[in-house]
Amino acid sequence: MTATPVQPQRVEFVRAISRLDATALVVGSMIGSGIFIVSADILRQVHSPGLLLFVWVLSGVVTLLGALSY
């Protein structure tokens, strides 16, 4: 019995990016790099890790309220 070689199906990916994908990439790169730089600057000014967390939470609440106002 002779086996015939089976060729795998060729799969091609679509090279497309949606508006949501592009937005997620930009936001992710801004948050990913900025969170380390800004945290160090804030910590130099407040001199307390607990106060640093409070500033981040307060900033998040203000940002959320600003986003919900539209």
mmCIF file as Biopython writes it, N, C-alpha, C and O atoms, coordinates in Angstrom:
data_model
#
loop_
_atom_site.group_PDB
_atom_site.id
_atom_site.type_symbol
_atom_site.label_atom_id
_atom_site.label_alt_id
_atom_site.label_comp_id
_atom_site.label_asym_id
_atom_site.label_entity_id
_atom_site.label_seq_id
_atom_site.pdbx_PDB_ins_code
_atom_site.Cartn_x
_atom_site.Cartn_y
_atom_site.Cartn_z
_atom_site.occupancy
_atom_site.B_iso_or_equiv
_atom_site.auth_seq_id
_atom_site.auth_asym_id
_atom_site.pdbx_PDB_model_num
ATOM 1   N N  . MET A ? 1  ? 0.827   -1.154 0.000  1.0 0.0 1  A 1 
ATOM 2   C CA . MET A ? 1  ? 0.000   0.000  0.000  1.0 0.0 1  A 1 
ATOM 3   C C  . MET A ? 1  ? 0.887   1.239  0.000  1.0 0.0 1  A 1 
ATOM 4   O O  . MET A ? 1  ? 1.795   1.370  0.822  1.0 0.0 1  A 1 
ATOM 5   N N  . THR A ? 2  ? 0.616   2.124  -0.915 1.0 0.0 2  A 1 
ATOM 6   C CA . THR A ? 2  ? 1.423   3.330  -1.062 1.0 0.0 2  A 1 
ATOM 7   C C  . THR A ? 2  ? 0.636   4.530  -0.535 1.0 0.0 2  A 1 
ATOM 8   O O  . THR A ? 2  ? -0.511  4.760  -0.918 1.0 0.0 2  A 1 
ATOM 9   N N  . ALA A ? 3  ? 1.269   5.273  0.333  1.0 0.0 3  A 1 
ATOM 10  C CA . ALA A ? 3  ? 0.607   6.458  0.898  1.0 0.0 3  A 1 
ATOM 11  C C  . ALA A ? 3  ? 0.896   7.671  0.023  1.0 0.0 3  A 1 
ATOM 12  O O  . ALA A ? 3  ? 2.040   7.923  -0.353 1.0 0.0 3  A 1 
ATOM 13  N N  . THR A ? 4  ? -0.125  8.393  -0.284 1.0 0.0 4  A 1 
ATOM 14  C CA . THR A ? 4  ? 0.080   9.612  -1.068 1.0 0.0 4  A 1 
ATOM 15  C C  . THR A ? 4  ? 0.394   10.758 -0.106 1.0 0.0 4  A 1 
ATOM 16  O O  . THR A ? 4  ? -0.240  10.899 0.940  1.0 0.0 4  A 1 
ATOM 17  N N  . PRO A ? 5  ? 1.375   11.566 -0.473 1.0 0.0 5  A 1 
ATOM 18  C CA . PRO A ? 5  ? 1.734   12.679 0.426  1.0 0.0 5  A 1 
ATOM 19  C C  . PRO A ? 5  ? 0.597   13.708 0.504  1.0 0.0 5  A 1 
ATOM 20  O O  . PRO A ? 5  ? 0.020   14.106 -0.508 1.0 0.0 5  A 1 
ATOM 21  N N  . VAL A ? 6  ? 0.306   14.111 1.708  1.0 0.0 6  A 1 
ATOM 22  C CA . VAL A ? 6  ? -0.755  15.092 1.939  1.0 0.0 6  A 1 
ATOM 23  C C  . VAL A ? 6  ? -0.105  16.452 2.164  1.0 0.0 6  A 1 
ATOM 24  O O  . VAL A ? 6  ? 0.727   16.623 3.055  1.0 0.0 6  A 1 
ATOM 25  N N  . GLN A ? 7  ? -0.497  17.405 1.345  1.0 0.0 7  A 1 
ATOM 26  C CA . GLN A ? 7  ? 0.055   18.747 1.503  1.0 0.0 7  A 1 
ATOM 27  C C  . GLN A ? 7  ? -0.815  19.536 2.480  1.0 0.0 7  A 1 
ATOM 28  O O  . GLN A ? 7  ? -2.041  19.532 2.380  1.0 0.0 7  A 1 
ATOM 29  N N  . PRO A ? 8  ? -0.169  20.203 3.413  1.0 0.0 8  A 1 
ATOM 30  C CA . PRO A ? 8  ? -0.965  20.994 4.369  1.0 0.0 8  A 1 
ATOM 31  C C  . PRO A ? 8  ? -1.620  22.183 3.670  1.0 0.0 8  A 1 
ATOM 32  O O  . PRO A ? 8  ? -1.083  22.741 2.714  1.0 0.0 8  A 1 
ATOM 33  N N  . GLN A ? 9  ? -2.783  22.548 4.173  1.0 0.0 9  A 1 
ATOM 34  C CA . GLN A ? 9  ? -3.476  23.695 3.600  1.0 0.0 9  A 1 
ATOM 35  C C  . GLN A ? 9  ? -2.720  24.971 3.948  1.0 0.0 9  A 1 
ATOM 36  O O  . GLN A ? 9  ? -2.174  25.109 5.043  1.0 0.0 9  A 1 
ATOM 37  N N  . ARG A ? 10 ? -2.698  25.879 3.016  1.0 0.0 10 A 1 
ATOM 38  C CA . ARG A ? 10 ? -1.999  27.139 3.233  1.0 0.0 10 A 1 
ATOM 39  C C  . ARG A ? 10 ? -2.956  28.126 3.916  1.0 0.0 10 A 1 
ATOM 40  O O  . ARG A ? 10 ? -4.049  28.404 3.423  1.0 0.0 10 A 1 
ATOM 41  N N  . VAL A ? 11 ? -2.515  28.636 5.050  1.0 0.0 11 A 1 
ATOM 42  C CA . VAL A ? 11 ? -3.315  29.589 5.806  1.0 0.0 11 A 1 
ATOM 43  C C  . VAL A ? 11 ? -2.671  30.956 5.675  1.0 0.0 11 A 1 
ATOM 44  O O  . VAL A ? 11 ? -1.472  31.111 5.907  1.0 0.0 11 A 1 
ATOM 45  N N  . GLU A ? 12 ? -3.461  31.937 5.305  1.0 0.0 12 A 1 
ATOM 46  C CA . GLU A ? 12 ? -2.943  33.294 5.175  1.0 0.0 12 A 1 
ATOM 47  C C  . GLU A ? 12 ? -3.662  34.208 6.156  1.0 0.0 12 A 1 
ATOM 48  O O  . GLU A ? 12 ? -4.876  34.116 6.340  1.0 0.0 12 A 1 
ATOM 49  N N  . PHE A ? 13 ? -2.899  35.080 6.774  1.0 0.0 13 A 1 
ATOM 50  C CA . PHE A ? 13 ? -3.463  36.041 7.700  1.0 0.0 13 A 1 
ATOM 51  C C  . PHE A ? 13 ? -3.823  37.325 6.962  1.0 0.0 13 A 1 
ATOM 52  O O  . PHE A ? 13 ? -3.147  37.728 6.016  1.0 0.0 13 A 1 
ATOM 53  N N  . VAL A ? 14 ? -4.875  37.940 7.404  1.0 0.0 14 A 1 
ATOM 54  C CA . VAL A ? 14 ? -5.290  39.209 6.823  1.0 0.0 14 A 1 
ATOM 55  C C  . VAL A ? 14 ? -4.506  40.316 7.523  1.0 0.0 14 A 1 
ATOM 56  O O  . VAL A ? 14 ? -4.525  40.420 8.750  1.0 0.0 14 A 1 
ATOM 57  N N  . ARG A ? 15 ? -3.822  41.135 6.742  1.0 0.0 15 A 1 
ATOM 58  C CA . ARG A ? 15 ? -3.052  42.234 7.316  1.0 0.0 15 A 1 
ATOM 59  C C  . ARG A ? 15 ? -3.941  43.465 7.387  1.0 0.0 15 A 1 
ATOM 60  O O  . ARG A ? 15 ? -3.916  44.321 6.503  1.0 0.0 15 A 1 
ATOM 61  N N  . ALA A ? 16 ? -4.715  43.538 8.440  1.0 0.0 16 A 1 
ATOM 62  C CA . ALA A ? 16 ? -5.626  44.666 8.616  1.0 0.0 16 A 1 
ATOM 63  C C  . ALA A ? 16 ? -5.656  45.046 10.090 1.0 0.0 16 A 1 
ATOM 64  O O  . ALA A ? 16 ? -5.464  44.203 10.967 1.0 0.0 16 A 1 
ATOM 65  N N  . ILE A ? 17 ? -5.897  46.309 10.346 1.0 0.0 17 A 1 
ATOM 66  C CA . ILE A ? 17 ? -5.998  46.783 11.719 1.0 0.0 17 A 1 
ATOM 67  C C  . ILE A ? 17 ? -7.231  47.682 11.812 1.0 0.0 17 A 1 
ATOM 68  O O  . ILE A ? 17 ? -7.428  48.584 10.997 1.0 0.0 17 A 1 
ATOM 69  N N  . SER A ? 18 ? -8.038  47.416 12.807 1.0 0.0 18 A 1 
ATOM 70  C CA . SER A ? 18 ? -9.256  48.212 12.964 1.0 0.0 18 A 1 
ATOM 71  C C  . SER A ? 18 ? -8.958  49.460 13.794 1.0 0.0 18 A 1 
ATOM 72  O O  . SER A ? 18 ? -7.865  49.619 14.338 1.0 0.0 18 A 1 
ATOM 73  N N  . ARG A ? 19 ? -9.931  50.319 13.877 1.0 0.0 19 A 1 
ATOM 74  C CA . ARG A ? 19 ? -9.772  51.543 14.674 1.0 0.0 19 A 1 
ATOM 75  C C  . ARG A ? 19 ? -9.589  51.193 16.147 1.0 0.0 19 A 1 
ATOM 76  O O  . ARG A ? 19 ? -8.800  51.831 16.844 1.0 0.0 19 A 1 
ATOM 77  N N  . LEU A ? 20 ? -10.310 50.190 16.621 1.0 0.0 20 A 1 
ATOM 78  C CA . LEU A ? 20 ? -10.175 49.759 18.011 1.0 0.0 20 A 1 
ATOM 79  C C  . LEU A ? 20 ? -8.781  49.198 18.266 1.0 0.0 20 A 1 
ATOM 80  O O  . LEU A ? 20 ? -8.181  49.486 19.302 1.0 0.0 20 A 1 
ATOM 81  N N  . ASP A ? 21 ? -8.262  48.408 17.341 1.0 0.0 21 A 1 
ATOM 82  C CA . ASP A ? 21 ? -6.910  47.863 17.483 1.0 0.0 21 A 1 
ATOM 83  C C  . ASP A ? 21 ? -5.871  48.976 17.549 1.0 0.0 21 A 1 
ATOM 84  O O  . ASP A ? 21 ? -4.969  48.936 18.386 1.0 0.0 21 A 1 
ATOM 85  N N  . ALA A ? 22 ? -5.995  49.958 16.679 1.0 0.0 22 A 1 
ATOM 86  C CA . ALA A ? 22 ? -5.047  51.073 16.657 1.0 0.0 22 A 1 
ATOM 87  C C  . ALA A ? 22 ? -5.125  51.879 17.947 1.0 0.0 22 A 1 
ATOM 88  O O  . ALA A ? 22 ? -4.099  52.287 18.491 1.0 0.0 22 A 1 
ATOM 89  N N  . THR A ? 23 ? -6.337  52.108 18.433 1.0 0.0 23 A 1 
ATOM 90  C CA . THR A ? 23 ? -6.505  52.846 19.685 1.0 0.0 23 A 1 
ATOM 91  C C  . THR A ? 23 ? -5.890  52.089 20.848 1.0 0.0 23 A 1 
ATOM 92  O O  . THR A ? 23 ? -5.225  52.687 21.694 1.0 0.0 23 A 1 
ATOM 93  N N  . ALA A ? 24 ? -6.102  50.789 20.901 1.0 0.0 24 A 1 
ATOM 94  C CA . ALA A ? 24 ? -5.532  49.978 21.974 1.0 0.0 24 A 1 
ATOM 95  C C  . ALA A ? 24 ? -4.010  49.989 21.933 1.0 0.0 24 A 1 
ATOM 96  O O  . ALA A ? 24 ? -3.367  50.020 22.983 1.0 0.0 24 A 1 
ATOM 97  N N  . LEU A ? 25 ? -3.431  49.964 20.758 1.0 0.0 25 A 1 
ATOM 98  C CA . LEU A ? 25 ? -1.970  50.021 20.643 1.0 0.0 25 A 1 
ATOM 99  C C  . LEU A ? 25 ? -1.415  51.347 21.146 1.0 0.0 25 A 1 
ATOM 100 O O  . LEU A ? 25 ? -0.415  51.370 21.863 1.0 0.0 25 A 1 
ATOM 101 N N  . VAL A ? 26 ? -2.051  52.437 20.778 1.0 0.0 26 A 1 
ATOM 102 C CA . VAL A ? 26 ? -1.574  53.757 21.204 1.0 0.0 26 A 1 
ATOM 103 C C  . VAL A ? 26 ? -1.735  53.933 22.710 1.0 0.0 26 A 1 
ATOM 104 O O  . VAL A ? 26 ? -0.808  54.382 23.382 1.0 0.0 26 A 1 
ATOM 105 N N  . VAL A ? 27 ? -2.893  53.586 23.241 1.0 0.0 27 A 1 
ATOM 106 C CA . VAL A ? 27 ? -3.129  53.720 24.677 1.0 0.0 27 A 1 
ATOM 107 C C  . VAL A ? 27 ? -2.185  52.815 25.460 1.0 0.0 27 A 1 
ATOM 108 O O  . VAL A ? 27 ? -1.636  53.226 26.483 1.0 0.0 27 A 1 
ATOM 109 N N  . GLY A ? 28 ? -1.998  51.610 24.994 1.0 0.0 28 A 1 
ATOM 110 C CA . GLY A ? 28 ? -1.093  50.687 25.673 1.0 0.0 28 A 1 
ATOM 111 C C  . GLY A ? 28 ? 0.338   51.174 25.695 1.0 0.0 28 A 1 
ATOM 112 O O  . GLY A ? 28 ? 1.031   51.012 26.699 1.0 0.0 28 A 1 
ATOM 113 N N  . SER A ? 29 ? 0.790   51.761 24.617 1.0 0.0 29 A 1 
ATOM 114 C CA . SER A ? 29 ? 2.168   52.257 24.594 1.0 0.0 29 A 1 
ATOM 115 C C  . SER A ? 29 ? 2.324   53.489 25.475 1.0 0.0 29 A 1 
ATOM 116 O O  . SER A ? 29 ? 3.371   53.672 26.095 1.0 0.0 29 A 1 
ATOM 117 N N  . MET A ? 30 ? 1.302   54.336 25.540 1.0 0.0 30 A 1 
ATOM 118 C CA . MET A ? 30 ? 1.373   55.521 26.396 1.0 0.0 30 A 1 
ATOM 119 C C  . MET A ? 30 ? 1.368   55.130 27.868 1.0 0.0 30 A 1 
ATOM 120 O O  . MET A ? 30 ? 2.166   55.646 28.650 1.0 0.0 30 A 1 
ATOM 121 N N  . ILE A ? 31 ? 0.485   54.233 28.245 1.0 0.0 31 A 1 
ATOM 122 C CA . ILE A ? 31 ? 0.404   53.811 29.640 1.0 0.0 31 A 1 
ATOM 123 C C  . ILE A ? 31 ? 1.620   52.979 30.009 1.0 0.0 31 A 1 
ATOM 124 O O  . ILE A ? 31 ? 2.174   53.131 31.098 1.0 0.0 31 A 1 
ATOM 125 N N  . GLY A ? 32 ? 2.031   52.114 29.120 1.0 0.0 32 A 1 
ATOM 126 C CA . GLY A ? 32 ? 3.153   51.226 29.409 1.0 0.0 32 A 1 
ATOM 127 C C  . GLY A ? 32 ? 4.446   51.946 29.710 1.0 0.0 32 A 1 
ATOM 128 O O  . GLY A ? 32 ? 5.184   51.533 30.605 1.0 0.0 32 A 1 
ATOM 129 N N  . SER A ? 33 ? 4.741   53.007 28.991 1.0 0.0 33 A 1 
ATOM 130 C CA . SER A ? 33 ? 5.987   53.730 29.245 1.0 0.0 33 A 1 
ATOM 131 C C  . SER A ? 33 ? 5.799   54.842 30.263 1.0 0.0 33 A 1 
ATOM 132 O O  . SER A ? 33 ? 6.700   55.104 31.059 1.0 0.0 33 A 1 
ATOM 133 N N  . GLY A ? 34 ? 4.665   55.491 30.254 1.0 0.0 34 A 1 
ATOM 134 C CA . GLY A ? 34 ? 4.451   56.638 31.120 1.0 0.0 34 A 1 
ATOM 135 C C  . GLY A ? 34 ? 4.291   56.298 32.584 1.0 0.0 34 A 1 
ATOM 136 O O  . GLY A ? 34 ? 4.642   57.106 33.444 1.0 0.0 34 A 1 
ATOM 137 N N  . ILE A ? 35 ? 3.771   55.130 32.887 1.0 0.0 35 A 1 
ATOM 138 C CA . ILE A ? 35 ? 3.500   54.792 34.282 1.0 0.0 35 A 1 
ATOM 139 C C  . ILE A ? 35 ? 4.787   54.686 35.105 1.0 0.0 35 A 1 
ATOM 140 O O  . ILE A ? 35 ? 4.773   54.968 36.303 1.0 0.0 35 A 1 
ATOM 141 N N  . PHE A ? 36 ? 5.879   54.292 34.490 1.0 0.0 36 A 1 
ATOM 142 C CA . PHE A ? 36 ? 7.140   54.174 35.215 1.0 0.0 36 A 1 
ATOM 143 C C  . PHE A ? 36 ? 7.811   55.535 35.382 1.0 0.0 36 A 1 
ATOM 144 O O  . PHE A ? 36 ? 8.378   55.818 36.437 1.0 0.0 36 A 1 
ATOM 145 N N  . ILE A ? 37 ? 7.751   56.363 34.370 1.0 0.0 37 A 1 
ATOM 146 C CA . ILE A ? 37 ? 8.390   57.677 34.422 1.0 0.0 37 A 1 
ATOM 147 C C  . ILE A ? 37 ? 7.641   58.600 35.381 1.0 0.0 37 A 1 
ATOM 148 O O  . ILE A ? 37 ? 8.255   59.267 36.214 1.0 0.0 37 A 1 
ATOM 149 N N  . VAL A ? 38 ? 6.330   58.635 35.263 1.0 0.0 38 A 1 
ATOM 150 C CA . VAL A ? 38 ? 5.525   59.533 36.088 1.0 0.0 38 A 1 
ATOM 151 C C  . VAL A ? 38 ? 5.560   59.111 37.551 1.0 0.0 38 A 1 
ATOM 152 O O  . VAL A ? 38 ? 5.608   59.968 38.433 1.0 0.0 38 A 1 
ATOM 153 N N  . SER A ? 39 ? 5.537   57.821 37.824 1.0 0.0 39 A 1 
ATOM 154 C CA . SER A ? 39 ? 5.573   57.350 39.211 1.0 0.0 39 A 1 
ATOM 155 C C  . SER A ? 39 ? 6.836   57.811 39.921 1.0 0.0 39 A 1 
ATOM 156 O O  . SER A ? 39 ? 6.781   58.221 41.081 1.0 0.0 39 A 1 
ATOM 157 N N  . ALA A ? 40 ? 7.960   57.748 39.245 1.0 0.0 40 A 1 
ATOM 158 C CA . ALA A ? 40 ? 9.217   58.184 39.859 1.0 0.0 40 A 1 
ATOM 159 C C  . ALA A ? 40 ? 9.191   59.676 40.150 1.0 0.0 40 A 1 
ATOM 160 O O  . ALA A ? 40 ? 9.660   60.106 41.204 1.0 0.0 40 A 1 
ATOM 161 N N  . ASP A ? 41 ? 8.653   60.467 39.242 1.0 0.0 41 A 1 
ATOM 162 C CA . ASP A ? 41 ? 8.569   61.916 39.463 1.0 0.0 41 A 1 
ATOM 163 C C  . ASP A ? 41 ? 7.636   62.254 40.626 1.0 0.0 41 A 1 
ATOM 164 O O  . ASP A ? 41 ? 7.958   63.108 41.452 1.0 0.0 41 A 1 
ATOM 165 N N  . ILE A ? 42 ? 6.492   61.593 40.692 1.0 0.0 42 A 1 
ATOM 166 C CA . ILE A ? 42 ? 5.547   61.851 41.781 1.0 0.0 42 A 1 
ATOM 167 C C  . ILE A ? 42 ? 6.150   61.425 43.113 1.0 0.0 42 A 1 
ATOM 168 O O  . ILE A ? 42 ? 6.003   62.130 44.110 1.0 0.0 42 A 1 
ATOM 169 N N  . LEU A ? 43 ? 6.822   60.287 43.141 1.0 0.0 43 A 1 
ATOM 170 C CA . LEU A ? 43 ? 7.418   59.801 44.386 1.0 0.0 43 A 1 
ATOM 171 C C  . LEU A ? 43 ? 8.490   60.761 44.895 1.0 0.0 43 A 1 
ATOM 172 O O  . LEU A ? 43 ? 8.637   60.931 46.105 1.0 0.0 43 A 1 
ATOM 173 N N  . ARG A ? 44 ? 9.236   61.385 43.995 1.0 0.0 44 A 1 
ATOM 174 C CA . ARG A ? 44 ? 10.230  62.383 44.412 1.0 0.0 44 A 1 
ATOM 175 C C  . ARG A ? 44 ? 9.566   63.581 45.088 1.0 0.0 44 A 1 
ATOM 176 O O  . ARG A ? 44 ? 10.159  64.209 45.965 1.0 0.0 44 A 1 
ATOM 177 N N  . GLN A ? 45 ? 8.353   63.893 44.687 1.0 0.0 45 A 1 
ATOM 178 C CA . GLN A ? 45 ? 7.675   65.064 45.243 1.0 0.0 45 A 1 
ATOM 179 C C  . GLN A ? 45 ? 6.904   64.760 46.528 1.0 0.0 45 A 1 
ATOM 180 O O  . GLN A ? 45 ? 6.852   65.604 47.422 1.0 0.0 45 A 1 
ATOM 181 N N  . VAL A ? 46 ? 6.305   63.574 46.638 1.0 0.0 46 A 1 
ATOM 182 C CA . VAL A ? 46 ? 5.476   63.272 47.813 1.0 0.0 46 A 1 
ATOM 183 C C  . VAL A ? 46 ? 6.232   62.519 48.902 1.0 0.0 46 A 1 
ATOM 184 O O  . VAL A ? 46 ? 5.801   62.542 50.055 1.0 0.0 46 A 1 
ATOM 185 N N  . HIS A ? 47 ? 7.320   61.866 48.592 1.0 0.0 47 A 1 
ATOM 186 C CA . HIS A ? 47 ? 8.202   61.177 49.556 1.0 0.0 47 A 1 
ATOM 187 C C  . HIS A ? 47 ? 7.515   60.057 50.336 1.0 0.0 47 A 1 
ATOM 188 O O  . HIS A ? 47 ? 7.957   59.725 51.435 1.0 0.0 47 A 1 
ATOM 189 N N  . SER A ? 48 ? 6.452   59.471 49.799 1.0 0.0 48 A 1 
ATOM 190 C CA . SER A ? 48 ? 5.766   58.391 50.503 1.0 0.0 48 A 1 
ATOM 191 C C  . SER A ? 48 ? 5.071   57.473 49.496 1.0 0.0 48 A 1 
ATOM 192 O O  . SER A ? 48 ? 4.292   57.940 48.664 1.0 0.0 48 A 1 
ATOM 193 N N  . PRO A ? 49 ? 5.352   56.164 49.571 1.0 0.0 49 A 1 
ATOM 194 C CA . PRO A ? 49 ? 4.681   55.237 48.645 1.0 0.0 49 A 1 
ATOM 195 C C  . PRO A ? 49 ? 3.160   55.204 48.833 1.0 0.0 49 A 1 
ATOM 196 O O  . PRO A ? 49 ? 2.417   55.057 47.863 1.0 0.0 49 A 1 
ATOM 197 N N  . GLY A ? 50 ? 2.702   55.341 50.078 1.0 0.0 50 A 1 
ATOM 198 C CA . GLY A ? 50 ? 1.261   55.353 50.327 1.0 0.0 50 A 1 
ATOM 199 C C  . GLY A ? 50 ? 0.589   56.565 49.704 1.0 0.0 50 A 1 
ATOM 200 O O  . GLY A ? 50 ? -0.494  56.460 49.127 1.0 0.0 50 A 1 
ATOM 201 N N  . LEU A ? 51 ? 1.240   57.715 49.825 1.0 0.0 51 A 1 
ATOM 202 C CA . LEU A ? 51 ? 0.703   58.932 49.226 1.0 0.0 51 A 1 
ATOM 203 C C  . LEU A ? 51 ? 0.760   58.860 47.703 1.0 0.0 51 A 1 
ATOM 204 O O  . LEU A ? 51 ? -0.100  59.411 47.016 1.0 0.0 51 A 1 
ATOM 205 N N  . LEU A ? 52 ? 1.776   58.176 47.182 1.0 0.0 52 A 1 
ATOM 206 C CA . LEU A ? 52 ? 1.869   57.966 45.732 1.0 0.0 52 A 1 
ATOM 207 C C  . LEU A ? 52 ? 0.664   57.176 45.227 1.0 0.0 52 A 1 
ATOM 208 O O  . LEU A ? 52 ? 0.075   57.531 44.206 1.0 0.0 52 A 1 
ATOM 209 N N  . LEU A ? 53 ? 0.296   56.108 45.933 1.0 0.0 53 A 1 
ATOM 210 C CA . LEU A ? 53 ? -0.881  55.324 45.542 1.0 0.0 53 A 1 
ATOM 211 C C  . LEU A ? 53 ? -2.154  56.156 45.631 1.0 0.0 53 A 1 
ATOM 212 O O  . LEU A ? 53 ? -3.039  56.048 44.781 1.0 0.0 53 A 1 
ATOM 213 N N  . PHE A ? 54 ? -2.240  56.992 46.674 1.0 0.0 54 A 1 
ATOM 214 C CA . PHE A ? 54 ? -3.408  57.866 46.811 1.0 0.0 54 A 1 
ATOM 215 C C  . PHE A ? 54 ? -3.509  58.831 45.635 1.0 0.0 54 A 1 
ATOM 216 O O  . PHE A ? 54 ? -4.599  59.059 45.109 1.0 0.0 54 A 1 
ATOM 217 N N  . VAL A ? 55 ? -2.383  59.395 45.222 1.0 0.0 55 A 1 
ATOM 218 C CA . VAL A ? 55 ? -2.373  60.316 44.079 1.0 0.0 55 A 1 
ATOM 219 C C  . VAL A ? 55 ? -2.823  59.594 42.815 1.0 0.0 55 A 1 
ATOM 220 O O  . VAL A ? 55 ? -3.582  60.157 42.026 1.0 0.0 55 A 1 
ATOM 221 N N  . TRP A ? 56 ? -2.364  58.341 42.605 1.0 0.0 56 A 1 
ATOM 222 C CA . TRP A ? 56 ? -2.776  57.579 41.423 1.0 0.0 56 A 1 
ATOM 223 C C  . TRP A ? 56 ? -4.278  57.293 41.447 1.0 0.0 56 A 1 
ATOM 224 O O  . TRP A ? 56 ? -4.951  57.414 40.423 1.0 0.0 56 A 1 
ATOM 225 N N  . VAL A ? 57 ? -4.802  56.915 42.610 1.0 0.0 57 A 1 
ATOM 226 C CA . VAL A ? 57 ? -6.239  56.625 42.716 1.0 0.0 57 A 1 
ATOM 227 C C  . VAL A ? 57 ? -7.055  57.895 42.495 1.0 0.0 57 A 1 
ATOM 228 O O  . VAL A ? 57 ? -8.052  57.879 41.773 1.0 0.0 57 A 1 
ATOM 229 N N  . LEU A ? 58 ? -6.631  58.993 43.116 1.0 0.0 58 A 1 
ATOM 230 C CA . LEU A ? 58 ? -7.333  60.263 42.935 1.0 0.0 58 A 1 
ATOM 231 C C  . LEU A ? 58 ? -7.303  60.704 41.471 1.0 0.0 58 A 1 
ATOM 232 O O  . LEU A ? 58 ? -8.309  61.177 40.941 1.0 0.0 58 A 1 
ATOM 233 N N  . SER A ? 59 ? -6.166  60.552 40.832 1.0 0.0 59 A 1 
ATOM 234 C CA . SER A ? 59 ? -6.058  60.906 39.407 1.0 0.0 59 A 1 
ATOM 235 C C  . SER A ? 59 ? -6.959  60.021 38.552 1.0 0.0 59 A 1 
ATOM 236 O O  . SER A ? 59 ? -7.567  60.493 37.592 1.0 0.0 59 A 1 
ATOM 237 N N  . GLY A ? 60 ? -7.045  58.746 38.899 1.0 0.0 60 A 1 
ATOM 238 C CA . GLY A ? 60 ? -7.922  57.834 38.165 1.0 0.0 60 A 1 
ATOM 239 C C  . GLY A ? 60 ? -9.386  58.209 38.305 1.0 0.0 60 A 1 
ATOM 240 O O  . GLY A ? 60 ? -10.145 58.142 37.338 1.0 0.0 60 A 1 
ATOM 241 N N  . VAL A ? 61 ? -9.786  58.605 39.515 1.0 0.0 61 A 1 
ATOM 242 C CA . VAL A ? 61 ? -11.177 59.014 39.743 1.0 0.0 61 A 1 
ATOM 243 C C  . VAL A ? 61 ? -11.495 60.285 38.962 1.0 0.0 61 A 1 
ATOM 244 O O  . VAL A ? 61 ? -12.552 60.384 38.340 1.0 0.0 61 A 1 
ATOM 245 N N  . VAL A ? 62 ? -10.586 61.255 38.994 1.0 0.0 62 A 1 
ATOM 246 C CA . VAL A ? 62 ? -10.799 62.501 38.247 1.0 0.0 62 A 1 
ATOM 247 C C  . VAL A ? 62 ? -10.876 62.216 36.747 1.0 0.0 62 A 1 
ATOM 248 O O  . VAL A ? 62 ? -11.709 62.791 36.047 1.0 0.0 62 A 1 
ATOM 249 N N  . THR A ? 63 ? -10.012 61.336 36.258 1.0 0.0 63 A 1 
ATOM 250 C CA . THR A ? 63 ? -10.031 60.976 34.840 1.0 0.0 63 A 1 
ATOM 251 C C  . THR A ? 63 ? -11.332 60.271 34.471 1.0 0.0 63 A 1 
ATOM 252 O O  . THR A ? 63 ? -11.914 60.547 33.422 1.0 0.0 63 A 1 
ATOM 253 N N  . LEU A ? 64 ? -11.784 59.367 35.324 1.0 0.0 64 A 1 
ATOM 254 C CA . LEU A ? 64 ? -13.046 58.665 35.078 1.0 0.0 64 A 1 
ATOM 255 C C  . LEU A ? 64 ? -14.221 59.637 35.052 1.0 0.0 64 A 1 
ATOM 256 O O  . LEU A ? 64 ? -15.092 59.536 34.188 1.0 0.0 64 A 1 
ATOM 257 N N  . LEU A ? 65 ? -14.250 60.574 35.991 1.0 0.0 65 A 1 
ATOM 258 C CA . LEU A ? 65 ? -15.329 61.563 36.001 1.0 0.0 65 A 1 
ATOM 259 C C  . LEU A ? 65 ? -15.291 62.433 34.748 1.0 0.0 65 A 1 
ATOM 260 O O  . LEU A ? 65 ? -16.335 62.786 34.199 1.0 0.0 65 A 1 
ATOM 261 N N  . GLY A ? 66 ? -14.097 62.772 34.305 1.0 0.0 66 A 1 
ATOM 262 C CA . GLY A ? 66 ? -13.975 63.541 33.069 1.0 0.0 66 A 1 
ATOM 263 C C  . GLY A ? 66 ? -14.462 62.754 31.866 1.0 0.0 66 A 1 
ATOM 264 O O  . GLY A ? 66 ? -15.116 63.307 30.981 1.0 0.0 66 A 1 
ATOM 265 N N  . ALA A ? 67 ? -14.146 61.467 31.832 1.0 0.0 67 A 1 
ATOM 266 C CA . ALA A ? 67 ? -14.576 60.629 30.706 1.0 0.0 67 A 1 
ATOM 267 C C  . ALA A ? 67 ? -16.091 60.423 30.714 1.0 0.0 67 A 1 
ATOM 268 O O  . ALA A ? 67 ? -16.719 60.370 29.657 1.0 0.0 67 A 1 
ATOM 269 N N  . LEU A ? 68 ? -16.669 60.308 31.897 1.0 0.0 68 A 1 
ATOM 270 C CA . LEU A ? 68 ? -18.114 60.080 31.990 1.0 0.0 68 A 1 
ATOM 271 C C  . LEU A ? 68 ? -18.928 61.347 31.751 1.0 0.0 68 A 1 
ATOM 272 O O  . LEU A ? 68 ? -20.142 61.273 31.557 1.0 0.0 68 A 1 
ATOM 273 N N  . SER A ? 69 ? -18.282 62.498 31.763 1.0 0.0 69 A 1 
ATOM 274 C CA . SER A ? 69 ? -19.020 63.747 31.568 1.0 0.0 69 A 1 
ATOM 275 C C  . SER A ? 69 ? -19.373 63.985 30.102 1.0 0.0 69 A 1 
ATOM 276 O O  . SER A ? 69 ? -20.172 64.871 29.798 1.0 0.0 69 A 1 
ATOM 277 N N  . TYR A ? 70 ? -18.799 63.223 29.208 1.0 0.0 70 A 1 
ATOM 278 C CA . TYR A ? 70 ? -19.112 63.405 27.788 1.0 0.0 70 A 1 
ATOM 279 C C  . TYR A ? 70 ? -20.175 62.440 27.391 1.0 0.0 70 A 1 
ATOM 280 O O  . TYR A ? 70 ? -20.590 62.422 26.233 1.0 0.0 70 A 1 
#
